[in-house]
C-alpha cells in the first residue's frame, strides 16, 4: 500500500490566487477545489477563477476536486472548464461523499465526464475508515453512466 499526502487547495478569487498549504506545509500533490465560503470572488466569475488558477498553478495541480458541487456549479461553464483541464492534462475527481449527501450537480457532471481527457479519480473523501466504503458509490455511478464496464 502506498500512502500519499495530498493537500486540497482552495481557489480564493477570480485572479486564480489559491491556498495550497495546511499549517504552512505544502505538498507536491494538490487537489484544487472551490469551496463556498472560502472562494471570495463573485460566483458569476467562477469560470475565470478556474481558468486563472489552473493557468497559474497547473504544475501543482494533480486533480480538480468536485468541480460539479451544487453550491458552486450554477455559473460553471462545463465546456470552458474542460478546455483548460485538457490543455494542461488535469483529471477530475468524483467525490463520493458529495454523491451520497446530494451535493453533486449531476447534470453538469454528466456533461463534464465525456469531455475530460486526462482521467477521473474516484475519491471517497475519507475522513474516517468507515468513509472508505463511499468509494463504491463512485464506481457504481461510472458504470451506470457507461464510463466503466461491469
C-alpha positions as CSV (number, residue, x, y, z in Angstrom):
1,X,0.0,0.0,0.0
2,X,1.2,3.4,-0.9
3,X,0.0,6.4,1.2
4,X,0.4,9.8,-0.5
5,X,-0.2,13.1,1.3
6,X,-2.3,15.4,-0.8
7,X,-3.4,18.8,0.1
8,X,-6.8,20.0,-1.0
9,X,-6.1,23.5,-2.2
10,X,-8.7,26.3,-2.5
11,X,-9.4,28.8,-5.2
12,X,-9.6,32.1,-3.4
13,X,-10.7,34.6,-6.1
14,X,-11.1,35.3,-9.9
15,X,-7.4,36.1,-10.3
16,X,-6.6,32.5,-9.6
17,X,-5.0,33.0,-6.2
18,X,-5.0,29.7,-4.3
19,X,-4.1,28.3,-0.9
20,X,-2.1,25.1,-1.2
21,X,-0.9,24.6,2.3
22,X,-2.0,23.2,5.6
23,X,-0.3,24.8,8.5
24,X,2.3,26.2,6.2
25,X,3.1,22.7,4.8
26,X,2.7,22.4,1.1
27,X,2.9,19.1,-0.8
28,X,3.6,18.3,-4.5
29,X,0.3,16.6,-4.9
30,X,-2.6,19.0,-4.7
31,X,-6.3,18.7,-5.4
32,X,-7.6,22.1,-6.5
33,X,-11.2,22.8,-5.3
34,X,-13.6,25.7,-5.0
35,X,-15.4,25.8,-1.7
36,X,-18.4,28.0,-0.9
37,X,-17.4,30.4,1.9
38,X,-13.7,30.3,1.1
39,X,-13.9,31.5,-2.5
40,X,-14.1,35.3,-2.1
41,X,-15.0,36.1,-5.7
42,X,-18.3,36.6,-7.4
43,X,-19.7,33.2,-8.3
44,X,-20.6,34.5,-11.7
45,X,-16.9,34.7,-12.4
46,X,-16.2,31.1,-11.4
47,X,-15.1,30.1,-14.9
48,X,-12.4,32.8,-14.9
49,X,-11.3,31.8,-11.4
50,X,-10.8,28.1,-12.5
51,X,-9.0,29.2,-15.7
52,X,-6.7,31.6,-14.0
53,X,-5.9,29.2,-11.1
54,X,-5.1,26.3,-13.5
55,X,-3.0,28.5,-15.8
56,X,-1.0,29.9,-12.9
57,X,-0.6,26.7,-10.8
58,X,-1.0,23.8,-13.2
59,X,2.3,22.3,-12.2
60,X,1.0,21.7,-8.6
61,X,-2.5,20.6,-9.5
62,X,-2.9,16.8,-9.9
63,X,-6.7,16.9,-9.9
64,X,-9.7,19.2,-9.8
65,X,-11.8,18.4,-6.8
66,X,-15.6,18.1,-7.0
67,X,-16.0,20.6,-9.9
68,X,-19.7,19.9,-10.0
69,X,-20.6,20.6,-6.4
70,X,-24.1,22.1,-6.3
71,X,-23.3,25.2,-4.3
72,X,-20.6,26.4,-6.8
73,X,-21.8,25.0,-10.1
74,X,-24.7,27.4,-11.0
75,X,-22.5,29.5,-13.2
76,X,-19.9,26.9,-14.2
77,X,-19.3,26.6,-17.9
78,X,-18.5,22.9,-18.4
79,X,-17.0,23.3,-21.9
80,X,-14.7,26.1,-20.8
81,X,-13.6,24.1,-17.7
82,X,-12.9,21.0,-19.8
83,X,-10.9,23.0,-22.3
84,X,-8.5,24.4,-19.7
85,X,-8.3,21.0,-18.0
86,X,-7.4,19.3,-21.3
87,X,-4.9,21.9,-22.2
88,X,-2.9,21.1,-19.0
89,X,-4.0,17.4,-18.9
90,X,-5.5,17.6,-15.4
91,X,-8.0,14.9,-14.4
92,X,-11.1,15.5,-12.2
93,X,-12.4,14.0,-9.0
94,X,-15.7,12.3,-8.4
95,X,-16.3,13.0,-4.8
96,X,-18.4,10.1,-3.5
97,X,-19.2,11.8,-0.2
98,X,-20.9,14.6,-2.3
99,X,-22.8,12.0,-4.2
100,X,-24.1,10.3,-1.1
101,X,-25.1,13.6,0.5
102,X,-26.9,15.0,-2.6
103,X,-24.3,17.8,-3.1
104,X,-23.5,16.9,-6.7
105,X,-24.9,18.7,-9.8
106,X,-25.4,15.5,-11.9
107,X,-26.5,17.5,-15.0
108,X,-23.1,19.3,-15.1
109,X,-21.2,16.2,-14.1
110,X,-22.8,14.2,-17.0
111,X,-21.7,16.9,-19.4
112,X,-18.2,17.1,-18.0
113,X,-17.2,13.4,-17.8
114,X,-17.0,12.7,-21.6
115,X,-15.1,15.9,-22.2
116,X,-12.2,15.3,-19.7
117,X,-9.2,13.7,-21.5
118,X,-6.8,13.2,-18.5
119,X,-9.0,10.9,-16.5
120,X,-11.2,10.6,-13.4
121,X,-10.3,9.9,-9.8
122,X,-12.8,8.3,-7.6
123,X,-12.4,9.7,-4.1
124,X,-14.3,8.6,-1.0
125,X,-13.5,11.9,0.7
126,X,-12.4,9.7,3.5
127,X,-12.2,11.3,6.9
128,X,-12.7,8.0,8.8
129,X,-12.1,4.4,7.8
130,X,-15.9,3.9,7.6
131,X,-16.0,6.6,4.8
132,X,-13.8,4.4,2.6
133,X,-16.9,2.4,1.7
134,X,-18.3,5.5,-0.1
135,X,-15.9,4.8,-3.0
136,X,-18.2,2.1,-4.3
137,X,-20.8,4.7,-4.9
138,X,-18.5,6.4,-7.4
139,X,-17.6,3.3,-9.2
140,X,-21.3,2.3,-9.4
141,X,-22.1,5.8,-10.8
142,X,-19.4,5.4,-13.5
143,X,-20.8,2.0,-14.5
144,X,-24.3,3.4,-14.7
145,X,-23.0,6.2,-17.0
146,X,-21.1,3.8,-19.2
147,X,-17.6,5.1,-18.2
148,X,-16.7,1.7,-16.7
149,X,-17.6,-1.8,-17.9
150,X,-19.4,-4.1,-15.5
